[in-house]
């Protein structure tokens, strides 16, 4: 099959991934601001973030299954409308209960965007190498999302944090219109309900898929929930940062993450990639150790975060690419499980942060070292696995 490198379907897949994670991450920089505005403890906002991530993970599975049965056109439209209602609620909330309801609707709506986008891309690409390249580009979109979300959120916070949700509403509404136009031309082969179990078993019966999906989940949770959610607190211990400086730091973190992605793409055909994975996991540990010993040194803390971001930038596209490489049936289900892994792990991290009596800095270090042991276990388990 001819590889379509710049088709509307590819562009829509990138747009769905970018905007879904922008919507998901929009609230992270506003946690303290929202807590002050609603006059609640910050832990209650963290609970809202945990709820958001959890519903995002459930949506990734449920709506993606529905998209395989009823088609992406209908399913995505319903999900997008759900997310739009959630954004309107958060844009007008003055109560913690309404805030929780808005988080629920946003998570339930946006969770399926990226899996549907990945499945759309896979339906129009039948070359394993091209799949790895295209999923790398999706990884770039996912990492650009927190940059744009942070700039939007922190910029609107100067006026009213609720304006950030109005802006996101307009962006999502535009995406809804564009996606419906493009998906009218999608020739999707629908699945029967009785075949869902077969496709699920096809994914879960593969050791490589399970372990690489778990690795992807841990990696994204580290970068997007832990680093992006706590970078301001970590660096503010030693230096007060203004709006522009904070955005420069976030841009730098994302830039080195993207360098990690391109490093993976350069090494994509290397025979001993499983051993290279072990090397990058060890580098992740070095970055975490440096962060532990740099509590009072601003520059060392930044370098440590850059090292961690670079290693995760390499490991995430590697894991997601190899998770999807051998999936021949029910790509929507497989993509949904990838998104579910990230969102579910992130919801657990957010829940832990809301309930553990730890500072943001102590929680970040704890999450780093816990993640290292997960990643090390996965790397060792796959060290003898030969990828196609």
N, C-alpha and C positions, 0 to 999 in steps of 0.2 A: 504493500500500500504506500502511496506517495505521502511523504511527510509534509504537512502544511505548517510552516514555521511562523506565519503571521496571519493566520485566519482569524475571523471574528470570534470563533469558539475559543481559541487560545487566549485572545485578549480578554474575553469575558471571564475565563478561568482565572486570569491574573487579577482582574478587577474584583471578582467575588472574594478572592483570598485577601486582597489588600483591604477592602472595605469591611469585611467581616471582622478582621482583627483590629482595625481602627476602632470600630464600634465597641468591641470587647475591651480594648485597652484604654478607652477614653476616660473612664472613671478613675484609673489608677493614680494619675497625677493629682486628682482632685479629692483624694480621700480625706485629708486633713481639712480642706476647705469645706467640703460637704458636711463633715462632722460638726464644724463650728457653726455653719449655717443652720443645720437642723437641731443644734444644741443637744447632741448625743455624744457618747464616748466613741472614740475612733474604732474600738473593737467591734461596735455595731455596724460600722461601714465595712469593715473587713468581712463580717458575716455576710453582708450583702454581696461583696465580691466573690465569696465562696459560693453563694447561691447562684450568682451570675455564671461562674465557671462550670458549676455542676449542671445547670440547665443547658448550657452550651454543649456539654459532653453528651447529655441525653438527646438533645436535638440532632447532634451529629449522627447518631445511630437511627433514631426514629424517622426523621424526615428523609434521610438518605435511603432508608428502606422503602419509604413511600415513593421516593423519586424513581426507584427501580421498578415499582409496580405501576404507578400512575403517570410517570413521566416527570422530567425536571421542570417543564413549562408550568404545570399546574402546582406542583409541590413548592417550587421556589417562590411563586407568587404569593401563596398563602403564608410562607415563612417570612417573606419580606414585609408583608402587611402587619404581621405580628410584631416584628421588630420596630416598625414605624410607630405603632401604638405605644410600645415601651419607651421609645425615645421621647414621645410627647409627654408621657407621665413624668419622666425624670426632669424634663424641661419645666414642668409646672409643679413639682413636688415641694411641699413644706412640711412633710410628715414622714417619719421613718417607715411607716407601713406602706405608704405609696411608693417610697423609694425601693422597698423590697419587691413590690409588685412590678415596678418598672424593670428592675434587674431580672426578674423572672421572665418577663416577656421578651426582653432583649436577648437573653441567653437562649430562650426557647426558639427564637426566630433566627438568629444569626449563626447558630451552631452548624447548620447544614450548608452554608454558603460555600465554604472551602471544599468539603467532600464532593458536593455537586459539581463544583468547578474542576476539581481533579478528575472526576469521572468523565466529565465532558471532554477534557483534554485527552484522556486515555482513549476515548471512543474515536478520536480523530488522529491518533498516533499509534502506529503498530510496530515501531522499531524500538527495541530495548534501550539502545544508546540514546535515542532521541527522548525517550521517557525520562531517563536520568537527567538530561540537560533541561528539559521542560520543568521537571520537579525542582531542579535547582533554582530556576527562575521564580517559581512559586515561593520557594524559601526566601528569596530576595524580597518579594512582595510582602510576605509575612513580617519580615524584619523592618521593612520601611514603615509598616503600619504603626508601631509604637512611637516612631519619630514624629510622624505626622499627627498622631493622636496627642502626643505630649505638647507639640507646638500649638495645636488648636486649643487644647484644654487650658494650658498655662496662659495663652494669649487672651482667651475669653474670660479667664478668672480675674483679669484686671478690671473688667466691667461687671460681669455677672456670670458665675460658673454655669448657670442654666443656658446661656447663649451657646455654649459648646454643643449641647444636645440639640438645639434648634439647627445649628449648622450641620450636624451629623444627620439630622432628619432630611434636610435638603439633599445631601449627598446620597443617602440611601434611596430617596424617592427617584432621583435621577437614575440610579443603578436599576431600580425596578423597571422603569420604562425601557431602558436600553436592553436589559436582559430578556424582557418579553419579546422584543423585536427580533433579537438574535435567535432565541430558542424556538421560534416558529419554524426555523429551517433545520432544526436538529433531528436527525433520523435515528432516534433512540429505540433500541430493541427492548421492549418491556419484559419483565419477568413475571411469571405466575407466582402466586403466594406460596404454593407448595415448594417452589424452587429456592425460596429464601434460605431455608435450612441448609440446602445443598451449598449455596454460595458462602454462607457463614462457615460451614465446616471446611470448605475449600481454603478459606483464609486461615482459620484457627488450627488446621492440621499441619501447617508449615512452620517448622521451628524458626526459620529465618524471619518469617513475617512477624511472629509473636514477639521475638526478642528485639528486632529492629523497631517495631512499633512502640514497645516499652521504652527503648532508648530515645526515640523521637519525643515521646511524651515527657520524659525527665528533662531532656535537653531544652525543649521549649519552655517548660515550667521554670527552669533555672533562669533562662534569659529574660522571659517576658513577665513572669510573676515576681520572681525574687530580685533580679538585678534591676529591671526597670521600675519595679515597685518600691525599691528601697535605696536606690542610688543617691537620691538627694539627702536622705538621713545619714548615709555612710560618709559622704564627702563633707557634709555640713559640720561634722565633728571638729574638723581642723580648719575650715575656711567657709565663710559666708559666700554663697553663690547667688548672683543675680539671674534674671530671666535668660539673658543671652548666654551667659557662661554655662548655665545648666543645659540649655539646648545644644551648645557646642559639645559638652561632655556626652550627651545622649547620641548626638550625631557621630561622634568618634567611636562610641561603643558599637553602633550599628555598622559603621564603616569597616571596623576590624572584623565584625561578624561576616560581612559580605566578602571581605578578603578571604576568610576561612572557606566560604562557599566556593569561590573561584579556585582556591587551593585544591579543594576536593575535585573540581572539574578537571584540573590539570593532571591529577593523579588517578582519574577515574578508571583507567585501564591497567593500573598497576597490579601485578599478580599477588603481591603480599599485602594487600590492603587490610586484611584482618590484623596483621602485626602492626601496621600503621595506626589502626584504631587504638591499640594498646598504648602506643607512643603518645597519642593525643589525650587519652584518658590520664596518663601520667602527667602530661603538661597541665591538664585541668587541675590536678592535685597541687602542682607547684603554684599555680595562680591562686588557689584557695589558701594555701599555706602563707603565701606572700600577703594576702589580704588580712590574714589573722595577725601577722606580725607588723602590720603597717597602720595600726589604729590611730596613731598621732602624726602620720606622715601623708600629706595630701597627695603628693606625686606618686608615692609607692602604691597608695590605694587605687589611684587611677590606672597605673600600669597593671596592677593585679586584676582589676576588672576588665582591662583590655585583653589580657592573656586568656582569661576565662571565656570572654566573648568570642575570641578567635577560635578557640578549641571547640566550643559549642557550634560555631559557624561551620566548622568542618564536619563535625559528627552528625549534626541534624540532617543535612541533605544526603549524606552517606546512608544513614539509617533509613530515611524515608524512601530513598531511591531503591535500595535493595529490598525493602519491605514490599514494594510494588512491582519489582522487576519480574517476578514469576507468577503474578496474579493474572490468570487467564479468564476468570469467570467472576462476574459481580464486582467490577471495579468500584462501583458506588459504595458497596459495603466495605471494601478494603479501605477506601479513602475515609469513610466515616469512622472506622476503627482507629485510624491514625489521628484524626481530630479528637475523637473521644479520649484517646490516651493522653494527649496534651492537656485537654480541658479538665479531665478528671484528676490528673496528678496536680494540676494547678489549683483545683478546688480543695484538694487535701492540704496543699501548702498554705492556702489562704485560711482554711479552717484552723490549721495548727497555729498560724500567726495570730488569729483572733483569740485563741484560747490559752496559748502558752504565755506565761508571765515573763516574756523576753523583750528586750529592746529590739528595734528594727535591725540594729547591727548584729546583735547576738543571734537573732533568728536567721539572718542571711548566712552567717558562718555555719550555723547548724545545718541549714538546708544544703549548703555547698558540700560539706563533708558527707552528709547522708546521700546526696546525689552521686558523689564520687564512688561510693561503694556499690550503688546500683549499676552505674556505668561500667565499673570494673568487672562486676559479675557477668554482665552481658558481653563485654569484650572477650573475656576468657571463654565463655560458652561458645562464641562464634569464631575463635581463633583458628580452628581447623576447617571452618566452613568455606567452600570455594564458590564464589559468586559467579553467575553467568554474565 
